Amino acid sequence: MNYLERIQREGRDANPFFSLMGIEVSSVAPGRAELCMPVRPDMMNGEGWLQGGIFCALADEAMVLAIYPLLSPGETLATITETTTFQKGTRQGHIHATGRVVKKGKRVVFAEAEVRGEGIDGPVLSRSTAAFLVNRNREN
């Protein structure tokens, strides 16, 4: 059973990070995925804003889940590079990430994600772009 199958079967319990952070999978389709999570006081930086690494992590997970339906059996992913631009902070509520595949090659997949506050149509908080290596025929 691959990662996507575990997510579909077990929900966030398939990924310990999802359980820790309270991440919920809203939707997964070939080339697109949506996730959301609550903003909690223990996630704040010293200035009282949601710590920036959380935006990055949620975006990364949304991009990965957007890619997984496009992979062949036995293929897995590893992040090669990821760049995030922060546009606005948040202190409360929920954040929502949408990941989208830009281009899938045989060995590298390019994807992008937006993290928004309070709903999928909320204000853009950050934008990420990333490249992922497709690992072939590895044992899970």
C-alpha positions in Angstrom: 0.0 0.0 0.0 1.5 3.4 -1.0 1.3 6.6 0.9 -1.8 7.9 -1.0 -3.7 4.7 -0.3 -2.8 4.9 3.4 -4.0 8.5 3.5 -7.3 7.6 1.8 -7.8 4.6 4.1 -6.6 6.0 7.4 -6.9 9.8 7.0 -4.4 11.9 8.9 -3.5 8.9 11.1 -1.4 7.6 8.1 1.0 10.5 8.6 2.3 11.2 12.1 3.0 14.8 11.1 -0.6 15.3 10.1 -1.7 13.9 13.5 0.7 16.2 15.4 -0.3 19.3 13.5 -4.0 18.6 13.1 -3.9 18.5 9.3 -7.0 17.3 7.5 -7.1 16.2 3.9 -9.9 18.1 2.2 -9.5 16.6 -1.3 -7.0 14.7 -3.5 -7.2 14.4 -7.3 -4.7 13.8 -10.0 -2.6 17.0 -10.1 -4.4 18.8 -7.2 -4.8 18.5 -3.4 -6.3 20.6 -0.6 -5.4 20.4 3.1 -6.3 22.5 6.1 -5.2 22.8 9.7 -5.9 24.8 12.8 -3.7 27.6 13.9 -2.8 26.9 17.6 -1.0 29.0 20.2 1.9 26.4 20.4 2.6 27.1 16.7 3.4 30.8 17.1 6.8 32.5 16.8 8.2 34.9 19.4 6.3 37.8 17.7 3.0 36.0 18.1 2.6 35.1 14.4 2.2 31.6 13.0 5.8 30.3 12.5 6.8 30.4 8.8 8.0 26.8 8.7 4.4 25.7 9.2 3.4 27.4 5.9 6.2 25.6 4.2 5.4 22.2 5.6 1.7 22.5 4.8 2.4 23.6 1.2 4.9 20.8 0.8 2.4 18.2 1.9 -0.3 19.6 -0.4 2.1 19.4 -3.4 3.1 15.9 -2.6 -0.5 14.7 -2.4 -1.3 16.4 -5.7 1.6 14.4 -7.3 0.9 11.0 -5.8 -2.1 10.1 -8.0 0.1 10.7 -11.0 2.8 8.2 -9.9 3.2 4.6 -11.1 3.1 1.7 -8.6 6.3 1.6 -6.6 7.3 5.2 -7.2 7.9 7.6 -4.3 8.9 11.2 -4.0 11.7 13.3 -2.4 11.7 17.1 -2.3 14.7 18.5 -4.3 14.1 22.2 -3.7 11.3 24.4 -2.3 10.9 28.1 -2.3 8.3 30.0 -0.3 7.3 33.6 -0.4 5.4 34.9 2.6 2.8 37.5 1.9 0.8 37.9 5.1 0.8 36.5 8.6 -1.9 35.0 10.7 -2.5 34.5 14.4 -5.7 32.4 14.6 -8.3 30.3 12.7 -7.4 27.8 10.1 -5.1 27.8 7.1 -5.7 26.0 3.9 -3.2 24.8 1.3 -3.9 24.0 -2.3 -1.1 22.1 -4.2 -1.0 21.8 -8.0 1.3 20.0 -10.4 2.8 22.3 -12.9 4.8 19.7 -15.0 5.5 16.1 -14.5 8.5 14.6 -16.2 9.8 11.0 -15.9 12.2 11.8 -13.0 11.3 15.3 -11.8 7.9 16.9 -11.0 7.4 20.6 -10.6 4.6 21.8 -8.4 3.2 25.0 -6.7 1.1 25.7 -3.7 -0.8 28.5 -2.0 -1.6 28.8 1.7 -4.6 30.9 2.5 -6.3 32.0 5.7 -9.8 31.2 6.6 -11.0 29.2 3.7 -9.9 28.2 0.2 -10.9 31.7 -0.9 -9.3 33.5 2.0 -6.4 35.9 1.7 -3.1 34.4 0.3 -0.6 34.0 3.1 2.2 32.3 1.2 3.1 30.9 -2.2 5.5 28.0 -2.7 7.2 26.3 -5.7 9.1 23.1 -5.6 10.8 20.3 -7.6 10.4 16.7 -6.5 12.5 13.7 -7.5 10.6 10.6 -8.6 12.2 7.5 -7.0 11.4 4.4 -9.0 10.6 0.9 -7.9 11.6 1.3 -4.3 10.2 -1.1 -1.7 7.7 0.7 0.6 
